[in-house]
Amino acid sequence: MRFKGLDLNLLVAFDALLETRGVSRAAERLNLSQPAMSAALARLRDYFNDEILVAHGKRMHPTAYAEALLPKVRSFLSGVDALIASSTAFDPATSERTFRVVASDYITAAVLAPLIRRLAKGAPQVRIEIIAPDTRAASLLDGGQVDMIITPAEFIENDHPTELLFEERHVVACCARNPLLKNGRILPSDFLNAGHVGVNLGATRTPTFGDRQLELIGVNRRLEVIAAEFTIVPWLLVDTQRLAVMHARLAVAMSDHFPIAHVPLPFDLPVMRELIQIHRARAGDGGLAWLRSELQAAAFGAPASRAERSRTSGRSMHNDR
């Protein structure tokens, strides 16, 4: 399809080229051959009278013009995607749609994994692409490159509607044979004296919600190991006397695979609110409405979370943040 002499398919190629900054990787992203992507780049250069990507050493870098054009192209593609989604009935049983979801390994293990197992029967051709959260998540949502972000409330941007997925409490996790476990609890003194496994997230080493809340109430732990991901923590607890502050849903999921136990925290912490955020242009997207419903069902399927269902179910997308 052409508009004012431009093959609109070239805009999809432009987006892939700017994101991957390479012809080969852009071709892989769009399931094209490398010669076809090279031809697309040549046509883009000809139409816009700009190099678009310039080789420097072993890498390619976008021109200043291409960088300025990128937000407009992504906004256009996002609008087209929203138009198609809103005008097409979504049938999960036959759909071949790919949903791109930004979610941590904690959300993946506790919510997405059981959801994906269930979709194998009810929506066998639907694909879920999970993207690790980082500082680019908001811009990816703005540009329509991801369908959804699942993140704690404090990391939500204000530009797009949100929905409460669930509220999460934190527990103390440890090896099931840890002698500090006494009658199904950990004493405050034992908690403070024990060695701990902590988590810092991403290249910025962002502290977790649980760590920040403990600091706010003046609880200082003796961190012996700091992991980069939540799902690494159980490996670091087995056959040790270390403790970890862990999401209740993750502790339930991990206890099915590791000899770990979880008990209530000896200190009161506020619940963590996990939110779903989608692009404002996709509020009427039937596929995303279906996926949000499925996520709710998966989030409340774990034993640790059934009691919370009445507090969070039935809430719609809102933009009041």
C-alpha positions as CSV (number, residue, x, y, z in Angstrom):
1,M,0.0,0.0,0.0
2,R,1.3,3.4,-1.0
3,F,0.6,6.8,0.4
4,K,2.1,9.8,-1.4
5,G,4.6,7.5,-3.1
6,L,5.7,5.8,0.0
7,D,5.2,2.0,0.5
8,L,3.9,2.0,4.0
9,N,5.5,-1.4,4.7
10,L,8.8,0.5,4.6
11,L,7.8,2.2,7.9
12,V,7.7,-1.2,9.6
13,A,11.2,-1.8,8.2
14,F,12.3,1.6,9.3
15,D,11.2,0.9,12.9
16,A,13.0,-2.5,13.0
17,L,16.2,-1.0,11.5
18,L,16.3,1.9,14.0
19,E,15.6,-0.5,17.0
20,T,18.1,-3.1,16.0
21,R,20.6,-0.8,14.3
22,G,21.5,-3.5,11.9
23,V,20.2,-5.0,8.6
24,S,20.7,-8.6,9.7
25,R,18.9,-8.3,13.0
26,A,16.1,-6.2,11.5
27,A,15.6,-8.9,8.9
28,E,15.4,-11.6,11.6
29,R,12.9,-9.4,13.5
30,L,10.6,-9.2,10.5
31,N,11.3,-12.7,9.2
32,L,12.8,-11.3,6.0
33,S,15.9,-12.2,4.1
34,Q,18.9,-10.0,4.5
35,P,18.8,-8.9,0.8
36,A,15.2,-7.9,1.2
37,M,16.0,-5.8,4.3
38,S,18.9,-4.2,2.5
39,A,16.6,-3.4,-0.4
40,A,14.1,-1.8,2.1
41,L,16.9,0.3,3.6
42,A,17.9,1.5,0.1
43,R,14.3,2.4,-0.7
44,L,14.0,4.3,2.6
45,R,17.2,6.2,1.8
46,D,16.0,7.1,-1.6
47,Y,12.5,8.3,-0.4
48,F,13.7,10.4,2.5
49,N,17.0,11.5,0.8
50,D,18.9,10.5,3.9
51,E,21.3,7.7,4.8
52,I,19.0,6.6,7.8
53,L,21.8,4.3,9.1
54,V,25.5,4.9,8.8
55,A,28.2,2.3,9.3
56,H,30.8,3.2,11.9
57,G,33.3,0.5,12.7
58,K,31.4,-2.7,13.1
59,R,28.1,-1.0,14.1
60,M,25.5,1.1,12.4
61,H,24.2,4.3,13.8
62,P,21.1,6.3,12.9
63,T,21.4,9.7,11.4
64,A,20.0,12.8,13.2
65,Y,17.2,12.9,10.7
66,A,16.3,9.3,11.3
67,E,16.3,9.8,15.1
68,A,13.9,12.8,14.7
69,L,11.7,10.7,12.4
70,L,11.5,7.7,14.7
71,P,8.8,9.0,17.2
72,K,6.5,10.0,14.4
73,V,6.9,6.6,12.7
74,R,6.2,4.7,15.9
75,S,3.2,6.9,16.7
76,F,1.8,6.2,13.2
77,L,2.4,2.4,13.5
78,S,0.8,2.4,17.0
79,G,-2.3,4.1,15.6
80,V,-2.6,1.7,12.7
81,D,-2.2,-1.2,15.1
82,A,-4.9,0.2,17.4
83,L,-7.2,0.7,14.4
84,I,-6.8,-2.9,13.3
85,A,-7.2,-4.3,16.8
86,S,-10.4,-2.3,17.5
87,S,-12.0,-3.2,14.1
88,T,-11.3,-7.0,14.3
89,A,-13.1,-9.4,16.6
90,F,-10.7,-11.3,18.8
91,D,-11.2,-15.1,19.0
92,P,-8.5,-16.7,21.2
93,A,-9.2,-20.1,19.9
94,T,-8.1,-19.2,16.4
95,S,-6.0,-16.0,16.9
96,E,-2.3,-16.1,15.9
97,R,-1.6,-12.8,17.6
98,T,1.7,-12.2,19.5
99,F,1.4,-10.2,22.7
100,R,4.6,-8.4,23.8
101,V,4.5,-8.0,27.6
102,V,7.1,-6.2,29.7
103,A,7.3,-8.2,33.0
104,S,9.9,-9.2,35.6
105,D,11.0,-12.8,36.2
106,Y,8.9,-12.7,39.3
107,I,5.8,-12.0,37.3
108,T,6.8,-14.5,34.7
109,A,7.2,-17.3,37.3
110,A,4.2,-16.5,39.4
111,V,1.6,-15.3,36.9
112,L,2.7,-15.7,33.2
113,A,3.9,-19.3,33.5
114,P,0.6,-20.7,34.7
115,L,-1.2,-18.5,32.2
116,I,0.8,-19.8,29.3
117,R,0.3,-23.4,30.4
118,R,-3.5,-22.8,30.3
119,L,-3.4,-21.0,27.0
120,A,-1.8,-24.1,25.4
121,K,-5.4,-25.5,25.4
122,G,-7.7,-22.5,25.0
123,A,-5.6,-20.3,22.8
124,P,-3.0,-22.7,21.2
125,Q,-1.8,-20.2,18.5
126,V,-1.5,-17.1,20.7
127,R,2.1,-16.2,21.5
128,I,3.4,-14.3,24.5
129,E,6.7,-12.5,24.1
130,I,8.1,-11.5,27.5
131,I,10.5,-8.5,27.7
132,A,12.6,-7.8,30.7
133,P,11.8,-4.4,32.3
134,D,14.4,-1.6,31.9
135,T,14.6,2.1,31.5
136,R,13.2,1.8,27.9
137,A,9.9,0.2,28.9
138,A,7.9,3.5,28.9
139,S,9.2,4.5,25.5
140,L,8.5,1.0,24.1
141,L,4.9,1.4,25.2
142,D,4.7,4.9,23.8
143,G,5.9,3.6,20.4
144,G,3.6,0.7,20.3
145,Q,6.5,-1.8,20.4
146,V,5.0,-3.6,23.4
147,D,1.4,-4.2,24.2
148,M,1.5,-4.1,28.0
149,I,3.6,-3.4,31.0
150,I,3.2,-5.2,34.3
151,T,5.0,-3.4,37.1
152,P,4.7,-2.1,40.7
153,A,2.7,1.2,41.0
154,E,5.8,3.3,41.7
155,F,7.2,2.6,38.3
156,I,4.1,3.5,36.3
157,E,4.1,6.5,33.9
158,N,1.2,8.9,34.0
159,D,0.5,9.0,30.2
160,H,-1.5,5.8,29.8
161,P,-4.4,4.0,31.6
162,T,-3.7,1.5,34.3
163,E,-5.5,-1.3,36.0
164,L,-4.7,-3.0,39.3
165,L,-3.8,-6.6,38.6
166,F,-3.3,-7.7,42.2
167,E,-1.9,-6.7,45.6
168,E,1.1,-8.7,46.8
169,R,2.3,-9.3,50.3
170,H,5.9,-10.2,51.2
171,V,7.0,-13.2,53.2
172,V,10.3,-14.6,54.6
173,A,11.7,-17.4,52.5
174,C,14.4,-19.8,53.6
175,C,15.6,-23.4,53.2
176,A,12.9,-25.8,54.6
177,R,15.5,-27.2,56.9
178,N,16.6,-23.9,58.3
179,P,16.9,-24.1,62.1
180,L,15.7,-20.5,62.4
181,L,12.2,-21.7,61.5
182,K,10.4,-22.1,64.9
183,N,6.8,-23.0,65.0
184,G,6.0,-21.6,61.6
185,R,7.7,-18.2,62.2
186,I,10.9,-16.3,62.2
187,L,11.7,-14.3,65.4
188,P,12.5,-10.6,64.8
189,S,15.9,-11.1,66.5
190,D,16.7,-14.1,64.3
191,F,15.6,-12.1,61.2
192,L,18.0,-9.3,62.1
193,N,20.9,-11.5,63.0
194,A,20.7,-13.9,60.0
195,G,22.5,-13.5,56.7
196,H,20.2,-12.5,53.9
197,V,19.9,-12.8,50.1
198,G,18.8,-9.5,48.5
199,V,18.0,-8.4,45.0
200,N,19.1,-5.4,43.0
201,L,17.4,-5.0,39.6
202,G,19.0,-4.1,36.3
203,A,22.1,-2.1,35.4
204,T,21.0,0.6,37.7
205,R,20.9,-1.9,40.6
206,T,17.5,-0.6,41.7
207,P,16.4,-1.9,45.1
208,T,13.2,-3.9,45.3
209,F,9.9,-2.8,46.8
210,G,10.5,-5.1,49.9
211,D,14.0,-3.7,50.5
212,R,12.9,-0.1,50.3
213,Q,10.0,-0.7,52.7
214,L,12.3,-2.4,55.2
215,E,14.7,0.6,55.0
216,L,11.8,3.0,55.6
217,I,10.9,1.4,58.9
218,G,14.6,1.2,59.9
219,V,15.2,-2.5,59.5
220,N,18.7,-3.1,58.3
221,R,19.6,-6.6,57.1
222,R,22.9,-8.3,56.8
223,L,23.1,-8.9,53.1
224,E,25.5,-11.7,52.3
225,V,24.5,-12.2,48.7
226,I,22.9,-9.8,46.2
227,A,21.2,-11.4,43.2
228,A,20.3,-9.7,39.9
229,E,16.9,-11.6,39.5
230,F,14.2,-12.8,41.8
231,T,14.1,-16.3,40.5
232,I,17.8,-16.8,41.4
233,V,17.1,-16.4,45.1
234,P,15.9,-20.0,45.9
235,W,19.2,-21.4,44.6
236,L,21.0,-19.2,47.1
237,L,18.8,-20.3,50.1
238,V,19.0,-24.1,49.8
239,D,21.3,-25.8,52.4
240,T,22.1,-22.4,54.1
241,Q,20.7,-20.5,57.0
242,R,20.1,-17.4,54.9
243,L,16.8,-15.7,54.7
244,A,15.2,-13.7,51.9
245,V,12.2,-11.3,51.7
246,M,10.1,-12.7,48.8
247,H,6.8,-12.0,47.1
248,A,4.2,-14.5,48.4
249,R,3.2,-15.7,45.0
250,L,6.8,-16.3,44.0
251,A,7.4,-18.2,47.2
252,V,4.5,-20.4,46.5
253,A,5.7,-21.1,42.9
254,M,9.3,-21.7,44.0
255,S,8.3,-24.1,46.8
256,D,7.0,-26.5,44.1
257,H,10.6,-26.8,42.7
258,F,12.9,-26.1,45.6
259,P,13.0,-27.3,49.3
260,I,12.2,-23.8,50.6
261,A,9.6,-22.7,53.1
262,H,7.9,-19.3,53.6
263,V,6.5,-17.7,56.7
264,P,5.1,-14.3,57.6
265,L,7.5,-11.4,58.0
266,P,8.1,-10.4,61.6
267,F,7.6,-6.8,60.6
268,D,4.5,-5.1,59.1
269,L,5.1,-4.0,55.5
270,P,2.5,-2.4,53.1
271,V,1.2,-4.5,50.3
272,M,2.7,-4.0,46.9
273,R,0.3,-3.1,44.1
274,E,1.1,-4.7,40.7
275,L,-0.5,-2.7,37.9
276,I,-1.1,-3.4,34.2
277,Q,-0.5,-0.5,31.8
278,I,-1.5,-0.4,28.1
279,H,-1.3,2.4,25.5
280,R,-4.2,4.8,25.7
281,A,-5.0,4.2,22.0
282,R,-5.6,0.5,22.7
283,A,-8.2,0.9,25.4
284,G,-10.8,-0.7,23.1
285,D,-8.5,-3.5,22.0
286,G,-10.5,-6.7,22.4
287,G,-7.4,-8.9,22.5
288,L,-5.8,-6.9,25.3
289,A,-9.1,-7.0,27.2
290,W,-9.1,-10.8,26.9
291,L,-5.4,-11.0,28.0
292,R,-6.1,-8.8,31.0
293,S,-8.9,-11.1,32.1
294,E,-6.7,-14.1,31.7
295,L,-3.9,-12.5,33.7
296,Q,-6.5,-11.8,36.5
297,A,-7.4,-15.5,36.5
298,A,-3.8,-16.6,36.6
299,A,-2.9,-14.1,39.3
300,F,-5.6,-15.4,41.6
301,G,-5.0,-19.1,40.9
302,A,-2.2,-19.4,43.4
303,P,-3.1,-20.5,47.0
304,A,-1.3,-17.4,48.4
305,S,-3.6,-15.0,46.5
306,R,-7.2,-16.4,46.6
307,A,-8.1,-14.3,49.6
308,E,-7.2,-11.1,47.7
309,R,-9.5,-11.8,44.8
310,S,-12.5,-9.8,46.2
311,R,-10.3,-6.7,46.7
312,T,-9.1,-6.4,43.1
313,S,-11.4,-8.3,40.7
314,G,-13.7,-6.4,38.4
315,R,-11.6,-3.2,38.2
316,S,-11.4,-1.5,34.8
317,M,-8.7,0.5,33.2
318,H,-8.4,4.0,34.5
319,N,-6.2,7.0,33.9
320,D,-6.4,8.8,37.3
321,R,-2.8,8.6,38.3
